[in-house]
């Protein structure tokens, strides 16, 4: 009888040890499983909604060397261009004059007031080769295979969904089209964004960097990046 009792005690002890071991292993395993990481969206600046005439400051053409920018992007008579984040249409009207009557410029902006401003401006300046587009934060809403060159002038740091927008832009690019981004180094929310961030996001969206320049404003902060669609 005592022998049977001792066997039962041993069985219970082994079972208890197995349960304890399982609990310890389970706890260790749970501790080793990383917590679900939340991808935090990088900081962006609030889109400008103030007086649009601020973009018409005297001497801006020379400071940005906009003629050189257009030459690098291949903006010439007969070409189709997209000005994304067009604002007051400052670049739109210059591109429209550069491409001429047989060319076309799409002025793209998410601000309805900017679209109305540009519509009135091109009527006054008699530029029938400009079309305005009220776009979405993640899509420029350009027609497919419609543009030879794109410029985002001091607007990339305001784009809430930059990778999605660049991906949706791809379908609008004709073979060999160039995409230019002019911005200034910053942390995203101070009206600037690091050039390395732009290059990384463009690569993620399916672009490759063609070249980069520092001649736009001699302040060691502004940069001009040129991309094309990766094959």
ROKOL-44639 format. One line per 4 residues: their letters; for each residue x, y, z of N, C-alpha, C. Coordinates in steps of 0.001 Angstrom, whole numbers, plus 500000, padded with zeros to 6 digits. Example, Ala and Ser with C-alpha at 12.3 -4.5 7.8 and 13.67 -1.06 7.14 Angstrom:
as) 513190 494310 507800 512300 495500 507800 513200 496700 507800 | 512850 497750 507080 513670 498940 507140 512900 500030 507870
//
This chain:
xxxx) 500831 498802 500000 500000 500000 500000 500867 501249 500000 | 501941 501205 500855 502839 502348 500941 503589 502526 499630 | 503907 501406 498956 504623 501470 497687 503754 502156 496635 | 502473 501789 496617 501550 502392 495644 501408 503889 495900
xxxx) 501352 504252 497194 501219 505661 497563 502427 506458 497104 | 503626 505882 497270 504843 506571 496862 504886 506749 495350 | 504410 505739 494595 504379 505850 493132 503459 506992 492696 | 502293 507118 493371 501346 508185 493041 501944 509567 493329
xxxx) 502676 509660 494455 503310 510936 494804 504337 511323 493757 | 505141 510316 493291 506147 510600 492264 505483 511067 490972 | 504371 510415 490598 503664 510792 489370 503151 512227 489461 | 502561 512566 490610 502049 513921 490813 503181 514946 490779
xxxx) 504326 514589 491365 505465 515493 491389 505986 515744 489986 | 506105 514681 489184 506567 514828 487789 505606 515698 486999 | 504286 515454 487193 503291 516251 486472 503397 517722 486849 | 503620 517979 488148 503743 519363 488615 504954 520045 487995
xxxx) 506087 519296 487948 507301 519861 487360 507127 520145 485874 | 506430 519272 485162 506166 519486 483725 505355 520744 483523 | 504305 520941 484345 503466 522125 484226 504261 523401 484498 | 505103 523355 485547 505914 524530 485871 506855 524862 484730
xxxx) 507498 523833 484153 508424 524043 483042 507711 524653 481839 | 506512 524175 481569 505746 524695 480426 505408 526160 480633 | 505049 526528 481886 504718 527925 482178 505924 528826 481992 | 507100 528340 482435 508316 529147 482316 508694 529351 480863
xxxx) 508672 528269 480086 509004 528362 478662 508041 529277 477945 | 506741 529144 478283 505734 529992 477645 505969 531447 477955 | 506298 531742 479188 506546 533135 479563 507768 533679 478849 | 508838 532852 478753 510041 533296 478055 509754 533513 476574
xxxx) 508987 532595 475994 508657 532728 474569 507863 533979 474308 | 506903 534279 475193 506086 535473 475015 506937 536722 475127 | 507924 536687 476023 508774 537857 476186 509629 538099 474964 | 509942 537006 474210 510801 537139 473041 510039 537577 471803
xxxx) 508733 537525 471819 507950 537944 470659 507872 539458 470634 | 508378 540119 469595 508372 541580 469582 506963 542116 469499 | 506731 543235 470163 505426 543877 470096 505189 544408 468695 | 503947 544413 468303 503617 544905 466962 504042 546355 466839
xxxx) 504898 546603 465858 505400 547963 465685 504404 548786 464895 | 504230 550017 465308 503339 550922 464590 504167 551858 463743 | 503943 551818 462441 504678 552670 461535 504168 554098 461670 | 505002 554941 462225 504593 556317 462466 504878 557158 461237
xxxx) 503880 557860 460738 504045 558699 459560 504986 559844 459891 | 505894 560135 458966 506833 561208 459239 506114 562556 459282 | 506753 563512 459905 506147 564818 460067 506058 565551 458732 | 504994 566292 458555 504839 567141 457376 504354 568512 457829
xxxx) 504563 569498 456984 504124 570855 457297 502682 571047 456847 | 501992 571924 457511 500630 572251 457107 500657 572952 455749 | 499817 572516 454801 499774 573190 453494 499445 574670 453652 | 500126 575490 452872 499935 576935 452959 498566 577315 452409
xxxx) 497844 578125 453169 496511 578554 452737 496359 580070 452828 | 497470 580774 452972 497410 582219 453122 497390 582956 451791 | 497856 584188 451835 497884 585055 450654 498819 584473 449599 | 498274 584100 448445 499062 583431 447416 500049 584362 446721
xxxx) 499842 585656 446847 500759 586592 446196 502147 586570 446825 | 502278 585892 447986 503570 585807 448638 504609 585110 447751 | 504131 584258 446842 505041 583510 445970 505571 584352 444810 | 505066 585563 444677 505457 586408 443554 506533 587418 443938
xxxx) 507383 587076 444886 508400 588014 445356 509382 588351 444236 | 509762 589612 444124 510695 590019 443067 512024 589277 443174 | 512576 588901 442048 513871 588247 442024 513845 586751 442253 | 512658 586187 442386 512589 584749 442657 513120 583932 441485
xxxx) 512895 584404 440280 513422 583704 439098 514932 583530 439192 | 515603 584614 439564 517064 584577 439633 517542 583736 440813 | 516865 583865 441950 517299 583102 443125 517196 581602 442890 | 516115 581177 442257 515912 579744 442005 516546 579281 440693
xxxx) 517007 580239 439884 517543 579924 438547 516566 579018 437784 | 515319 579506 437696 514243 578664 437174 514446 578298 435710 | 515113 579154 434936 515388 578809 433537 516319 577599 433457 | 517308 577558 434327 518216 576407 434370 517476 575162 434823
xxxx) 516565 575315 435785 515750 574185 436240 514953 573601 435078 | 514320 574478 434284 513512 573990 433158 514382 573314 432103 | 515586 573828 431890 516490 573188 430926 516860 571781 431389 | 517161 571617 432669 517541 570309 433207 516386 569317 433105
xxxx) 515159 569802 433297 513985 568920 433216 513524 568700 431783 | 514174 569352 430838 513804 569158 429437 512506 569845 429059 | 512192 570944 429736 510954 571676 429439 511228 572618 428273 | 510651 572287 427137 510909 573024 425901 509623 573082 425086
xxxx) 509619 573846 423983 508390 573982 423186 507774 572633 422814 | 506459 572527 423029 505725 571324 422681 505615 570288 423776 | 506332 570479 424887 506301 569499 425967 505072 569675 426860 | 504746 568616 427598 503663 568647 428584 504273 568570 429973
xxxx) 503855 569482 430843 504478 569645 432158 503408 569621 433239 | 503764 569086 434410 502880 569141 435577 503563 569936 436678 | 502860 570934 437197 503312 571731 438331 502486 571276 439523 | 503070 570386 440349 502333 569800 441474 502572 570638 442731
xxxx) 501474 571109 443322 501565 572074 444407 501748 573455 443817 | 500910 573775 442828 501121 574954 441988 500962 576272 442736 | 500189 576291 443822 500050 577511 444601 499449 578654 443810 | 500225 579708 443630 499754 580885 442894 499892 580723 441386
xxxx) 500542 579625 440965 500802 579449 439538 502095 580109 439088 | 502954 580461 440051 504219 581124 439719 505018 580330 438689 | 505217 579044 438963 505953 578225 437989 505075 577858 436798 | 503795 577679 437029 502878 577299 435951 502985 578263 434768
xxxx) 502917 579565 435041 502919 580533 433940 504271 580566 433233 | 505351 580343 433950 506674 580309 433325 506835 579069 432455 | 506334 577944 432951 506390 576722 432144 505498 576841 430913 | 504323 577481 431080 503392 577645 429957 504015 578468 428845
xxxx) 504741 579506 429210 505419 580322 428193 506563 579551 427553 | 507204 578697 428335 508330 577922 427815 507878 576856 426810 | 506779 576182 427072 506332 575101 426178 505564 575642 424972 | 505059 576871 425071 504387 577488 423939 502984 576967 423694
xxxx) 502379 577469 422619 500990 577145 422314 500733 575691 422015 | 501750 574950 421545 501549 573525 421241 501875 572645 422441 | 502348 573262 423512 502624 572507 424732 501450 572613 425695 | 501618 572023 426881 500537 571998 427854 501123 571958 429260
xxxx) 500491 572688 430184 500904 572658 431587 499694 572328 432449 | 499859 571324 433310 498845 570980 434306 499230 571642 435627 | 498357 572513 436122 498565 573136 437428 497777 572334 438451 | 498485 571639 439334 497872 570682 440265 497993 571205 441691
xxxx) 496878 571238 442427 496925 571683 443820 495727 571102 444569 | 495913 570895 445892 494805 570366 446709 493952 571480 447293 | 494375 572724 447096 493671 573875 447656 492723 574462 446608 | 491411 574386 446813 490468 574938 445832 490697 576420 445548
xxxx) 491128 577160 446563 491387 578585 446374 492548 578797 445402 | 493573 577945 445497 494698 578039 444571 494251 577751 443137 | 493387 576780 442969 492882 576450 441632 492101 577632 441055 | 491245 578257 441874 490495 579432 441401 491452 580577 441053
xxxx) 492458 580766 441877 493443 581826 441665 494153 581625 440327 | 494580 580400 440057 495293 580114 438805 494366 580237 437606 | 493134 579753 437733 492173 579891 436630 492002 581365 436243 | 491856 582221 437242 491719 583652 436961 493003 584223 436365
xxxx) 494120 583773 436867 495406 584299 436396 495672 583960 434935 | 495448 582705 434564 495760 582323 433180 494795 582963 432195 | 493583 583260 432650 492653 583999 431781 493154 585414 431549 | 493587 586079 432629 494095 587437 432507 495369 587494 431669
xxxx) 496233 586479 431836 497506 586463 431116 497416 585732 429781 | 496198 585305 429442 495931 584681 428138 496875 583501 427875 | 496729 582518 428748 497527 581296 428637 496577 580106 428496 | 496072 579860 427297 495108 578768 427100 495707 577374 427212
xxxx) 497031 577288 427302 497687 575970 427374 497889 575504 428808 | 497070 576030 429738 497123 575612 431146 495804 574957 431534 | 495911 573792 432173 494744 573107 432719 494954 572920 434222 | 493939 573247 434997 494050 573085 436450 493426 571763 436891
xxxx) 494019 571184 437953 493518 569928 438519 493483 570065 440037 | 492310 569875 440623 492175 569796 442078 492429 568347 442468 | 493595 568105 443042 493991 566715 443278 493710 566254 444695 | 494032 564984 444963 493911 564403 446298 495294 564338 446943
xxxx) 495365 564237 448264 496674 564181 448924 497537 563007 448473 | 496910 561925 448003 497676 560746 447608 497716 560523 446103 | 497179 561454 445312 497090 561230 443868 497003 562577 443140 | 497909 562829 442177 497832 564077 441423 496690 564108 440415
xxxx) 496079 562944 440149 494927 562836 439245 495244 563313 437833 | 496469 563097 437416 496861 563426 436042 496436 562319 435091 | 496131 562655 433840 495798 561608 432864 496985 560677 432638 | 496707 559461 432244 497769 558488 431980 498617 558937 430793
xxxx) 499927 558699 430890 500868 558971 429799 500723 560407 429277 | 500698 561370 430193 500341 562736 429794 501456 563765 429925 | 502537 563469 430675 503521 564521 430924 504957 564073 430636 | 505750 565057 430204 507177 564837 429934 508049 565299 431088
xxxx) 507515 566168 431927 508287 566703 433051 507336 567104 434174 | 507839 566981 435403 507059 567331 436594 507967 568127 437527 | 507398 569143 438165 508150 569865 439189 507294 570012 440433 | 507891 569670 441573 507296 569941 442885 508185 570994 443527
xxxx) 507751 572229 443474 508559 573364 443910 508175 573787 445322 | 509052 573504 446269 508858 573871 447677 507496 573412 448205 | 507104 572207 447806 505801 571682 448238 505891 570267 448793 | 507006 569563 448545 507103 568165 448949 506944 568003 450458
xxxx) 507464 568950 451224 507396 568841 452692 505965 568964 453216 | 505029 569395 452351 503622 569520 452760 502779 568304 452361 | 503344 567389 451608 502568 566256 451096 502395 565206 452199 | 501158 564956 452573 500870 564049 453684 501163 562592 453344
xxxx) 501011 562216 452071 501232 560829 451643 502182 560823 450442 | 503445 561158 450666 504377 561337 449545 504620 560084 448713 | 504782 558940 449370 505066 557710 448608 503863 557336 447744 | 502663 557427 448304 501455 557107 447540 501287 558066 446375
xxxx) 501524 559353 446612 501375 560319 445526 502374 560044 444399 | 503629 559765 444762 504628 559479 443734 504303 558197 442975 | 503776 557209 443669 503379 555968 442986 502256 556232 441990 | 501280 557018 442415 500160 557315 441522 500564 558242 440380
xxxx) 501651 558968 440578 502169 559826 439503 502787 559016 438372 | 503307 557859 438672 504061 557064 437694 503291 556832 436392 | 502003 556551 436501 501211 556233 435307 501097 557424 434365 | 501268 558635 434891 501144 559836 434054 502420 560153 433292
xxxx) 503533 559504 433660 504824 559835 433064 505017 559154 431714 | 505401 559948 430745 505760 559405 429448 507173 558827 429523 | 507562 557987 428553 508922 557419 428575 509980 558517 428663 | 510904 558368 429591 511980 559336 429755 511606 560587 430536
xxxx) 510386 560661 431045 509952 561849 431797 510809 562042 433048 | 511042 563306 433389 511816 563641 434576 510915 564282 435633 | 511208 563955 436881 510475 564519 438013 511463 565299 438864 | 511246 566606 438993 512117 567455 439792 511471 567813 441118
xxxx) 512265 567789 442168 511797 568191 443502 512765 569225 444042 | 512252 570438 444260 513044 571495 444889 512493 571726 446292 | 513367 571594 447273 512936 571807 448660 514153 572215 449475 | 513964 572315 450764 515052 572682 451659 515146 571662 452778
xxxx) 516338 571482 453294 516535 570545 454388 515769 571003 455630 | 515142 570056 456292 514366 570342 457486 513848 569057 458087 | 513000 569189 459104 512503 568007 459809 511087 567608 459396 | 510578 568201 458321 509247 567860 457839 508200 568866 458240
xxxx) 508221 569305 459494 507185 570212 459967 507635 571675 459991 | 508886 571938 459599 509395 573313 459605 509589 573828 458177 | 508688 573405 457301 508712 573807 455886 510007 573384 455208 | 510429 572183 455511 511584 571569 454881 511587 570082 455173
xxxx) 512357 569341 454389 512481 567895 454592 513853 567477 454072 | 514499 566582 454781 515845 566166 454399 515893 565535 453018 | 516936 565875 452273 517031 565314 450918 517145 563799 450951 | 517795 563248 451980 517911 561797 452085 516547 561142 452255
xxxx) 515631 561835 452946 514273 561327 453113 513555 561307 451765 | 513702 562369 451005 513065 562442 449683 513593 561334 448776 | 514893 561146 448772 515497 560115 447916 515003 558729 448315 | 514927 558483 449629 514456 557176 450104 512994 556937 449730
xxxx) 512159 557945 449909 510735 557790 449597 510506 557632 448099 | 511268 558368 447304 511142 558240 445847 511543 556831 445396 | 512593 556297 445980 513010 554931 445640 511926 553933 446003 | 511322 554115 447174 510238 553231 447601 509049 553301 446643
xxxx) 508840 554474 446050 507715 554668 445139 508027 554207 443721 | 509261 553769 443459 509600 553236 442148 510339 554193 441234 | 511174 555060 441830 511963 556011 441048 513449 555802 441308 | 514250 556285 440369 515691 556303 440600 516206 557726 440432
xxxx) 517189 558057 441229 517764 559397 441224 518684 559552 440025 | 518409 560591 439218 519268 560892 438067 520399 561827 438447 | 520055 562868 439205 521067 563856 439584 520547 564717 440721 | 521460 565436 441337 521079 566368 442401 521952 567606 442316
xxxx) 521332 568750 442605 521995 570041 442437 521788 570893 443687 | 522681 571872 443851 522607 572784 444994 522594 574248 444560 | 522283 574508 443289 522349 575888 442816 521096 576700 443134 | 519997 576047 443545 518770 576803 443841 518914 577482 445202
xxxx) 519152 578769 445177 519407 579578 446371 520723 579158 447025 | 521594 580095 447164 522926 579802 447718 522908 579890 449242 | 522116 579039 449865 522012 579071 451326 522426 577755 451979 | 522935 576833 451172 523360 575519 451670 522225 574726 452309
xxxx) 520999 575129 452067 519839 574433 452602 518960 573874 451490 | 518843 574625 450406 517954 574220 449320 518646 573227 448385 | 517867 572320 447834 518405 571322 446915 517403 571077 445789 | 517919 570524 444702 517119 570209 443523 517457 568775 443127
xxxx) 516477 567889 443268 516653 566475 442944 515891 566141 441675 | 516489 565324 440820 515847 564921 439562 515750 563404 439528 | 514526 562915 439332 514257 561476 439296 513649 561082 437960 | 513711 559801 437691 512954 559227 436590 512350 557914 437061
xxx) 511376 557449 436331 510721 556195 436730 511692 555035 436565 | 511828 554219 437598 512696 553054 437526 512078 552011 436592 | 512929 551309 435884 512440 550297 434950 512112 549003 435685
//
